[in-house]
Amino acid sequence: MSPLTGQPRPREKMSEAARAASELLEVLWGRGQEAAPSGTVSPSQLRALLVLERYDGTNLRSLGKALGSRPPSVSRLCDRMEALGLVERRISATSRREVELRLSPRGRKVLDEHRAIRAREVSAVLDGMDDSAVAALTEGLTAFHAAASARLDAAAEARPADDRGSAADSA
């Protein structure tokens, strides 16, 4: 809030609008999630699959940082996803103590199915908007995507060298 006017600042208003829109997107996307042919995955599993797609071959510690989760939680999450056939664990080619996480073909299929469901839901909403509003939204979301990607990439690159092959990554 501006101390002079008591009104929300433009970035605060945008943050609130993004929060509200993201909550509605969660509801819209959740409606179709159970209909996915490959079955239901939890929101945390879906987030992990998205990170693994972006950073193929990442380790548990890096996945945990990207998700904002602690190592024991990430390890259990990966255990469940591996049991469902969504991810594969492999010994790293550079360090035998490190385990790399990769999407399995089934994990890729699940992501494709969820993207198709989400695209249908978003398209239905966009169909109710004016073309100029869709164009403005596209421009803003493209810029948001670039900034969010840069932030995620910077966090992935900022991990200390001793994080890259520690025994804590073994699982």
N, C-alpha and C positions, 0 to 999 in steps of 0.2 A: 504494500500500500504506500501510496505517496504520502509523506508526512504533511504536505501542504494541502492537498485536496481530499485526502482520505479515500481516494478512488484506487482501484487496483491498477498497477502499472501494466503496460501492454504485454510484457513477457509473462506476468502473473496471470493475465487473462488468457493468454495462449496456453499456458501450462494447465490451467483449469479446463479449457476446452479440450486439450489433448487427453487429459485424464478422463473426462466424461465420455469422449468418443471411444477411447480404448476400452472402457468398461462396457459400452454398448457393443463394441466389436467382440469382446469376450462372450457376451450373451449370444450374439448372432452366430459366432463360430461354434459355440458349444452346442447349439441346437442341431447342427449337422454332424457333430463329432461321432455320436453313437451310430450314425448311418454309414460310417466309413467301412468299406468292404473288408479291410484288414483288422477290424476290431478297434476298440477304444484304447487309446494311450492316455496317460495322465498329462495334465498341463506341464508338470516338471519334466516328464519324459520327452514331450514334444519340444520344449525349450532346449533340452540337452541335445536332441537330434539336430536342431537347427544350428547349434554351436558346432557340433561335430561335422556337419556338412561344410560349414565355413572354414573350420580349422581341422581338416582331415589329418589324422595321425597325432592329435594333441594328447597330452597325458592327463592323468586324473587331477593333478594340482592345477593345471591351466584351465581345465574344464570347470573346476570348482570356483576359480577366480572369475571366470566369465559368467557363471551362474550366480555368484555371490553366496556360495554354499561351502560348508566345512567338509574337509576330506572324508570323514566317516559317512556323511550323508551322500556324498558323490559316489563313493565306493558302493554303497548299498543300491543307489539308483542305477549304476552301471551293472551291478549284479542282476537286477530285475530286467534291465533292457537286454542284457546278454541272454538271459533265460528265455525271453520273448523272441529272440533271434533278430533284434533290432541293431545291435552293435557287435563288433568283433574286437577282441583284445589280442594284440600281437606284441611280442618282444621287439623293442626298438632295435633298428639296425646299427645305431650309434652307441647304445648303452644297454647291456644285458639286464641292468637293474631297472630299466624304465619300460613301462608298458604303454604302447600307443593304442588309442581308441579310434576305430574307423566304423563308419556306417556299413551295415550289411546291405545286400540287395533288398532285403525286406524292409530295412529302415528307410532306404531311399523311396521305396514304394509307398510306405506310410506317409512320408513327407509329401510326395506327389498327390496322394489322395486328399490329405488335409488342405493342401494348397488349392486344389480344385473345389473343395467344399467352401473354403473361405472366399475364393474368387466369385463363386455363384452368389454368396450372401452379399458381398460388397457390390457386385454388379446390380443386384436388385435395389440396393439403396441408391447407387449412383443414377439409376434410371429415373429416380424421382427428383433429381437435382437439375438446375439450369446448366446449360453448356458452359457458361462463363464461370459458374461456381465450381464445376468439375475441373476446368482448366486451372483456376486459382489453387484448388486443392492439390492437383497434380504437381504444380510448381512448388508449393510449400512442402509437400510430402517428399518430393525428390531432394530438396535441400535438407530436410530433416534426416532422411536416410543417409545422405552423405556425411552429415555431422555425427550421427549416431554410429555409423560404421567407423569413422575416424577415431571416435572415442573408444570403441571396442578394440580396434586394432592397436591403439596406443597402449591400452591396458595389457594386451597380449604381449606386446613387445617390451613392456617395462618390467617383466618378471626377471628377477635376478638370475644370473648364470647358475647358481647353485640350486635353483628351483627346477632346472631342466632335466636333471637326471638323478634325483634323490631317491632313496629307498622308499620314501613315503609314497612315491608314485607307483610302486609295484602293487599289483592286485591280480 
